[in-house]
Amino acid sequence: MADYSPTTAATNSTDYMKAMQQTTNPAASAPENQLDQADFLRLLTTQLQNQDPSDPMDPTQFVTDLTQMSQLEATTKMNESINAMTTSFQSMQTMQAASMIGRNVQVNGGDFSHVEGNDSQFVLNLEQPLEDVKVVISDKNGMVQEIFLDELNAGEEYVTWDGVDENGNVKGSDVYSVTAYGLDEAGEIEMIDTIVGSRVNSVAVADDSSVTVTLATGEKVAMDQIREISG
């Protein structure tokens, strides 16, 4: 019969607990022959059957081993559940983001997508009242149209461009730029932040579930920078 002593059983039990404590992801880093819960219980049962009657196993240590094993298994299962939830959430984010492709959005910026025959609308965001406000529409060849708004109060102001140049010619569908500025009460030129519309060409979902949108202008913006979504 094989030589089996209480010392050997205790050592095996301790080694098992150390192996369990090294990781909460057995599938990733544990050896292929790692003991499971049933093996551990059989090990403890064998230890009890072969222990020295004059020096029995400490019942406190026995309970501690069982408790540690249960905690480690619970942590492993919790991690597996969290990973499954994360994967599910990322898939949902991808589907929601994909539904934005082809839709129009409003973002902070100066480049916008214009569709021939339609009006393009922008929002001016003024931090203070300004006079002699001008809105300049440009394309790759230079200025297309200049819109005069005179005096504006602080806050948001909607501006519409009818899609024609300063000579009354209808401009085609393309990417255009808008620049707005005015004079403050000291007569100094102040630039005005603009909110423009563009079409969503594609979306990307990062590993951390953050969504980046690529607009028709070529600009990439984070999802939280989008002010409005329309058809």
N, C-alpha and C positions, 0 to 999 in steps of 0.2 A: 504494500500500500504506500502511496506517495506521502512524503513527509509534509504535513500541514500544521503549522503552529499558529497560535493567536497572534504572534508578532508579524508573521507573513500576511495574515488576513488584515490586520490593522494597517500595515504598510500599503497593501493594495487599495484599501478604502481611502486612505489619505491621498494616494496618487490619483485616484479617480476624482476626488473632490478638487484637486489642483487643476486637473485637466478641464473639468467643467468650468472652473473660474477663469480660465485663460481667455474665453470668448463667449459671446452670447449668440454667435452664428456658427453652429457646428458644421453646417453644410459648406461653409467657406474655408475654415481653417482646421477643423478637427480631423484626426486620422480616420481612415475608413472603418477601422475596427473598434471605434470608440464604444464604450459601454453605454447602454441605455438604462432607463429606470428599472426595467425588469432585471437586467444583469446586476445592477447595484443592489437591489433587494435580495437577490440570490447570494451575492457576496456577503452581505450582512448576516443572512440566515446561516450560511456556512460558518461564518466567524463565530456566531453564537453556539452552534452545535459543537465546535471544536475548541472552544475557549477553555482555559484552565479553571476548573471549579474553585480552586483556591484563590484565583485572581480574576474574577469575572469582569466582563467589559463594563465600563462606566455607562449606565443608562442615560446620563446627561449628554455624553458624547454621541451616543446612538441617536437621540432626538435631534441634537444639533446637526448631525450629518444629514438626516432626513429633511430637516427644515431648509438647509442650504441647497440641497438638491431640488426641492420643490420651488424655491425662489429662483434658481437658475433656469429651470424649465419654464416657469411663468414668464420670466424676462425674455427668453428666447421666443416664446409664442407671441408675446406682445410686440417684439421687434418685427416678427413676420407679418403681423396684422398691420402695423404701421407702414411697412414697405408696400403691402398690398394696397392700402388706402392711398399712399403717395402715387403709385402707378395709376390707380383709377382716377385720381384727381388730375394728373398730367394728361391723361387721355381725354378727359372732359374739357380741360383747358384748350387742348388742340382742336377739338371739334367746335367749340365756341368761337375760337379765333378764326378758324377756317370759314365760318359763316360770314365774316366781315369782308372777305375778298370781293371786290367789285362794288362795295358800298362807299358812300361819300362820308368823310369825317371832317371835323374842324379841329385844327391844332394851332398852337402858337408858332408863328413863323412868317416868312415873307413870300415864299413860292407857293403858287396855287395852280390847280388844274382848271382850265377854262374850256367849256364846250361851245363850239360855234353855234350861234343862234340863241343862246341862253344868256341870262344875266349872271354875273358872278358877284357874290356878296362877301364882304369882309366885316370884321369888327375891329374898331379902334379902341384901345384901352388907355385912356388918359389918366395920368396920376394927378394932374392939376389942370385948371382952365388954361386954354391956349387960344391965341388969335391967329388970323391968317393961316388957317390950317390948309394944307395941301396934301393930296393923295396922288402919287405918281404910279402909273401902270407902265411896266416895261417888259420887253421881250429880249431875245438875244441880240437884236439889232439896235436896241436903245429905247427911248421913251415912246410909248404908244398913245397914252392919254394922261391928261392932268386934270384932276377934279378939285375945285375950290370949295371949301366948306366954311370959310370965314371963322367965326368964333364958336368954340365948343367948351362945354363944362367938363369937369372931372367925371370919370366913369366910362361906361361903354357906349359907343356910338356905332350904329350900323351904317355901312356905306355900300352902295350898289354900283357896279360898272356894267353898262349895257352891252359891252362886247364890241364897241366900235372905236376906231382910232380918232385922232384929232381932226382928220379930214373926212370923217363920216364913213370910212370903209369898215366893213364887217371883218373882224379878225377870226382866224380859224382856230380850231381846237389845238391847244398847245399848253405848255407850261409858261406861266407869266410870273412876274414879281410885282409886289406892291410895297411902296415906301411911303410913310406918312410922317409929317413934321409940322410944327407950328412955332409961334413965338410966345414966350412966357411974358409975365408982366414987366420984366426988366428988358424985354426986347431981344432976349437970347433965344437961339434956335434950340428946340427940344424935339428929339425923335419920339415917335409914338409907337408903342408895341401894337402889333397887328395879329389878329386871329384869322386864319385863312382856311378855305376848304380844299380838299383834294380827295382823289379816289384811292382806295386801298388795292394795291397790286398783289401783295403777298404778306404772310405773317410767319413768324418764327417763335417757337416755344422753347425756352432754355431748360436746362436740367432742373433749375430751381423754380420752374413753372412761370417765370416772368415772360410776358408776351411783348415782342417787338414787331411793329407794323412798318412795312415798306410802302411808301406812297408813290403815286404816279410821278411825282416830282423827283423820285430817287431818294428822298429823305427817309431816314429810319427814325422812328419815334417810339418811345415806350407807351404801353397801353394807358398808363395813368396821365399821359399828356394829352389824350384825346378829349376834347371838350364836348363834342356832339357827334352822333352817328345818325345818318339818314339813308334812305334808299337810293 
